[in-house]
Amino acid sequence: MVKYDVMSPKAEEFINDAEILDTLEYAKANKSNRSLIEGLIERAADCKGLTHREAAVLLECDQPDLNEKMFKLAKKIKLQFYGNRIVMFAPLYLSNYCINSCVYCPYHRQNKHIAREKLTQKQIEQEVIALQDMGHKRLALETGEDPEKNPIEYILESIKTIYGIKHKNGAIRRVNVNIAATTVENYKKLKDAGIGTYILFQETYHKKNYEKLHPAGPKHDYAYHTEAMDRAQDAGIDDVGCGVLFGLNMYRYDFVGLLMHAEHLEAAKGVGPHTISVPRIRPADDIDPETFSNAISDEIFQKIVAVIRIAVPYTGMIISTRESQKTREKVLDLGVSQISGASSTAVGGYVKKEAPEDNSAQFDVNDNRTLDEVVGWLLDMGYIPSFCTACYREGRTGDRFMSLVKHSQIGNCCHPNALMTLKEYLMDYASPETRAKGEAMIEKELKNIPKEKVREVCTRHIQEIADGQRDFRF
């Protein structure tokens, strides 16, 4: 029998099936154990996190008053670590050619009627200009897995193209990359290309179900996929982002597996995940979510977000336009710190308007508002929409970033940086209504910068931005 070992480089040992099943049994047996649950909530208030087993108990808890205490604690932790800032980004789909057979994704190789496309460098330039003209500064590159159509050289050339485009006052200052599991050598190339975070979703940590969901293609190899973050960190990429696709498998199992993965990276590599994403399965070209019987309700989804925030307080949490405005609103203060806005999941979708027969999208978007509408909505709720990329550009990544976060010091940089990048957005891209809201927010939040010197410098830079200068950062 394979034994659980958080330090092991082997997937089936650091994501151990027996340990997960035992954890789920323990959580089920203690779902009404008030003294245990109250003790966990009280201890988690120190913002040092919980183990996967302890978090599983909180997720399973069936006591309404204790669940409410969890939500309050998640909100408190979110505020302490990330304040009222929400980082903005957009996905950029380069190609949907793929040789895998993933049953939940319309890019699967058996799909003969989806429009297959791959952007040229000129088309990438046009897409990036469209994104810059919205106000985006941070992108997440997406592509199907096809070593011939989408080789690493194509990804590297695309990253160089993106960083090189300066249109009006626009600039993409951080490129995160979400591509298939690859080799240490290729991860080193991505590191050298200046990527931000390497993102890879596990989809599910249940090995047998994983193999059924990925019946053919390179992604069928569970161990190679699951161990990808180790290889990325061995290659020097110190910001990695994990996630599962909730609704494919038993959500409790994947919840525990996700936290075990975070524990493994923290223990074995010294740095846990920079971000955790919580996507739910969505309709797509030939994919019907009703096919999957493990879909989760909004209530369970909100609790998952809250308990992840409690268990892994240091990590950023991402929610995309897969979710509706209503759902996104509910989870923002429970733990989410990054959201996408005005997203297209189609190849070339920011420039062209597709007819149904030309659809190349990976999934249907649920929140179709413009970026300006999303920014205005966040401001209405008291959040600071942040376009900041300073930590990455100042070398505050990996253990350096985590050290600042864990000591609640990152806000000394992030809060003023958020205000300055918001000011850039307001000057260059916002509607008059959004600009008025944003200016009021900046005036209010400047007073909340605790250090007088930082407040003075930030105030000066904001005036300089109004006068036409750009790209200040702490």
Buried (B, 14 or more C-beta within 10 A) or exposed (E): EEEBBBEBBBBBBBBBBEBBEBBBEBBEEBBEBEEBBBEBBEEBEEBEBBBBBBBBBBBBBEBEEBBEBBBEBBBBBBEEBBBBBBBBBBBBBBBBBBBBBBBBBBBBBEBEEBBBBBBEEEBBBBBBBBBBBBBBBBBBBBBBBBEEBBEBEBBBBBBEBBBEBEBEBBBBBBBBBBBBBBEBEBBBBBBEBEBBBBBBBBBBBBBEBBBBBBBEBBBBBBBBBBBBBBBBBEBEBBBBBBBBBBBBBBBBBBBBBBBBBBBBBBBBBEBBBBBBBBBBBBEBBEBEBEEBEBBBEBEBBBBBBBBBBBBBBBBBBBBBBBBBBEBBEBBBBBBBBBBBBBBBBBBBBBBBEBEEEBBBBBBBBBBEBEBBBBBBBBBEEEBBBBBBBBBBBBEBBBEBBBBBBBEBEBBBBBBBBBBBBBBBBBBBBBBEEBBBBBBEBBEEBBEEBEEEEBBEBBBEBBEBBEEEEBBBBB
